[in-house]
């Protein structure tokens, strides 16, 4: 059930990102548009780490919401070895970029797409935090069991 919920949230994110060009404070330059298209193509080809490098080139000059969300989605969904901490970092940056755009233009806040996109971003942040907490809990239980075993072994 949780996997289905996660999948639905990710699909909603993808849908909203594709509809969300208006949030970007400034349009991507022509050069960055070319880089973005290349990164999308690499993502479709499952060359995720290379796609991330291309997306990161865009972020050097522009805190683009769609770029941030695409990187977060790669870490959150596509990589075989999920990296929830990196996904969280990029979802939080996307949320900050959305809020900055709204602060610059308060009319954006009333748009349904932006409200939905903010909610999707917030949900993905919660899911990432949940996964990180579970991992930290498992790590602590392992450490405690190992310490107990080591203590018993020395006696």
C-alpha positions as CSV (number, residue, x, y, z in Angstrom):
1,X,0.0,0.0,0.0
2,X,2.8,2.4,0.9
3,X,4.6,1.7,-2.4
4,X,1.4,2.5,-4.3
5,X,1.1,5.7,-2.3
6,X,4.7,6.6,-3.1
7,X,4.2,5.8,-6.7
8,X,1.1,8.0,-7.0
9,X,2.9,10.9,-5.3
10,X,5.8,10.6,-7.7
11,X,3.5,10.4,-10.7
12,X,1.7,13.5,-9.5
13,X,5.0,15.2,-9.1
14,X,6.0,14.4,-12.7
15,X,2.6,15.7,-14.0
16,X,2.8,18.9,-12.0
17,X,6.4,19.5,-13.0
18,X,5.5,19.3,-16.6
19,X,2.7,21.8,-16.1
20,X,4.7,24.1,-13.9
21,X,6.7,26.3,-16.2
22,X,5.2,29.5,-14.6
23,X,6.9,29.1,-11.3
24,X,10.4,29.7,-12.6
25,X,11.5,33.2,-11.7
26,X,13.3,33.4,-15.0
27,X,13.2,31.3,-18.1
28,X,16.1,29.0,-18.9
29,X,18.6,30.4,-21.3
30,X,18.8,28.8,-24.7
31,X,22.0,27.0,-23.7
32,X,20.3,25.6,-20.5
33,X,17.3,24.5,-22.5
34,X,19.6,22.4,-24.7
35,X,21.2,21.0,-21.6
36,X,17.8,20.3,-20.0
37,X,16.6,18.4,-23.1
38,X,19.8,16.3,-23.1
39,X,19.4,15.5,-19.3
40,X,15.8,14.5,-20.0
41,X,16.9,12.2,-22.8
42,X,19.6,10.7,-20.6
43,X,17.0,10.1,-17.9
44,X,14.7,8.2,-20.4
45,X,17.8,6.2,-21.4
46,X,18.3,5.3,-17.7
47,X,21.7,7.1,-17.6
48,X,20.7,8.7,-14.3
49,X,24.1,9.8,-12.9
50,X,25.0,11.4,-16.2
51,X,21.6,13.1,-16.3
52,X,22.2,14.5,-12.8
53,X,25.5,16.1,-13.9
54,X,23.7,17.8,-16.8
55,X,20.9,19.1,-14.5
56,X,23.5,20.4,-12.1
57,X,25.1,22.5,-14.8
58,X,21.7,24.3,-15.1
59,X,21.6,24.9,-11.4
60,X,25.0,26.7,-11.5
61,X,23.2,29.6,-13.1
62,X,19.5,29.2,-12.2
63,X,17.6,27.6,-9.3
64,X,15.1,26.1,-11.7
65,X,12.2,24.3,-10.0
66,X,11.7,21.7,-12.7
67,X,15.5,20.9,-12.8
68,X,15.5,20.5,-9.0
69,X,12.4,18.3,-9.1
70,X,13.9,16.1,-11.8
71,X,17.1,15.5,-9.8
72,X,15.1,14.8,-6.7
73,X,13.0,12.3,-8.6
74,X,16.1,10.5,-9.9
75,X,17.4,10.0,-6.3
76,X,13.9,9.2,-4.9
77,X,12.5,7.0,-7.6
78,X,14.8,6.0,-10.4
79,X,18.1,5.0,-8.9
80,X,18.2,1.3,-7.9
81,X,20.0,2.4,-4.7
82,X,17.7,5.1,-3.4
83,X,19.3,8.2,-1.8
84,X,16.6,9.7,0.3
85,X,18.9,12.3,1.8
86,X,19.9,13.7,-1.6
87,X,16.2,13.6,-2.8
88,X,15.2,15.5,0.4
89,X,17.9,18.1,-0.3
90,X,16.6,18.7,-3.8
91,X,12.9,18.6,-2.9
92,X,13.6,21.2,-0.2
93,X,15.5,23.4,-2.7
94,X,12.5,23.1,-5.1
95,X,10.1,24.1,-2.3
96,X,12.3,27.1,-1.5
97,X,12.4,28.1,-5.2
98,X,8.6,27.9,-5.4
99,X,8.2,30.0,-2.3
100,X,10.7,32.6,-3.6
101,X,8.7,32.8,-6.9
102,X,5.5,33.3,-4.9
103,X,7.1,36.0,-2.8
104,X,8.1,37.8,-6.0
105,X,4.6,37.5,-7.5
106,X,1.8,36.9,-5.0
107,X,-0.6,36.2,-7.9
108,X,1.2,32.9,-8.4
109,X,0.0,31.7,-5.0
110,X,-3.6,31.7,-6.0
111,X,-3.0,29.4,-9.0
112,X,-4.3,25.9,-8.5
113,X,-1.3,24.3,-10.2
114,X,1.1,26.0,-7.8
115,X,-0.9,25.0,-4.7
116,X,-1.0,21.4,-5.9
117,X,2.7,21.4,-6.8
118,X,3.7,22.8,-3.4
119,X,1.6,20.1,-1.8
120,X,3.2,17.3,-3.9
121,X,6.6,18.7,-3.0
122,X,5.8,18.8,0.7
123,X,4.4,15.2,0.6
124,X,7.6,14.0,-1.1
125,X,9.7,15.7,1.6
126,X,7.6,13.9,4.3
127,X,8.2,10.6,2.6
128,X,11.9,11.2,2.3
129,X,12.1,12.1,6.0
130,X,10.2,9.0,6.9
131,X,12.6,6.8,5.0
132,X,15.6,8.5,6.5
133,X,14.1,8.0,10.1
134,X,13.5,4.3,9.4
135,X,17.1,3.9,8.1
136,X,18.5,5.8,11.1
137,X,16.4,3.6,13.5
138,X,17.7,0.4,11.8
139,X,21.2,1.7,11.9
140,X,20.9,2.4,15.7
141,X,19.4,-1.1,16.3
142,X,22.3,-2.7,14.4
143,X,24.8,-0.7,16.4
144,X,23.2,-1.6,19.7
145,X,23.1,-5.3,18.8
146,X,26.7,-5.2,17.6
147,X,27.8,-3.4,20.8
148,X,25.9,-6.0,22.9
149,X,27.5,-8.9,20.9
150,X,31.0,-7.4,21.2
151,X,30.5,-6.9,25.0
152,X,29.3,-10.5,25.4
153,X,32.2,-11.7,23.2
154,X,34.8,-10.1,25.4
155,X,33.4,-11.6,28.7
